[in-house]
């Protein structure tokens, strides 16, 4: 099965954006440390309260779980910042490099990326809104057109079909970021309209994306699993420092560490490869009205996107440089 991306070129882009990879690593490492500290604090408080009730171990476990939940809630509230500053920023410099334009090195690369994102999306809420709609549309489309049951009917094998569908969905995790890359590349002034175009281009080429995404899913998840195994031992030692927090929390925090490495270093590889695929297979194509109609039928969010595209306008909606700022 041939693939439409080059690992050599992808790794070359990673090398050129090394300052941003370091920035991503520091951000996600900070998040991981935050999870550990908040979870550990919760475990310590729970352990102390548990001793009063003569069940310190259970108190430590419940305290740790509550602490982990608090950390997860904080992560939920900063997700818009992560998309705007971290993910979109990295996409911006990758697009610049893919188009043959030079970018600064060192800390200047992060400032340059922020400027590029602000040129396309003056406010983080606009970018976040676009991204959330794109994700919803992709989920609806993939559920209908990329179901293994639809592609290869397997009577009486619901469990197998469900597992294979999960693999398919995991393999297409980065499509929303790829569509944001399309918006950056085309210098979109109407992000809703450009997203509509990109979604139709994806839909009419979905089989090519699936073929390439499966390659990437295997690579990314095998690498993530290896990272998980490597951090499991050190995390067990770290968790042992907090009273009553051992056991299942060791596994959970090891998963968080592996997730942090995946987000910081492994995920950009998969996203960049799929970005290459998108630009290669859609080159010279125009949106097919038949696929637009199919998207209309499978996703109410796609119809919402079209409405937003039609009503986009006014100075308050345009990027800063178009407002003379």
Secondary structure, DSSP 8 states (H G I E B T S, - for coil): ---SS-HHHHHHHHHHTHHHHHHHHHHHHHHHHHHHHHHHHHHHHHHHHHHHTT-HHHHHHHHHHHHHHHHHHHHHHTHHHIIIIIIHHHHHHHHHHHTT-----THHHHHHHHHHHHHH-SSHHHHHHHHHHHHHHHHHHHHHHS-HHHHS--TT-HHHHHHHHHHHHHHTTTHHHHHHHHHHHTT-SSHHHHHHHHHHHHHTTHHHHHHHHHHHHHHHHHHHHHHHHHHHHHHHHHHTTSTT--THHHHHHHHHHHHHHIIIIIHHHHHHHHHHHHHHHTTT----HHHHHHHHHH-HHHHHHHHHHHT--SGGGS-GGGGT-
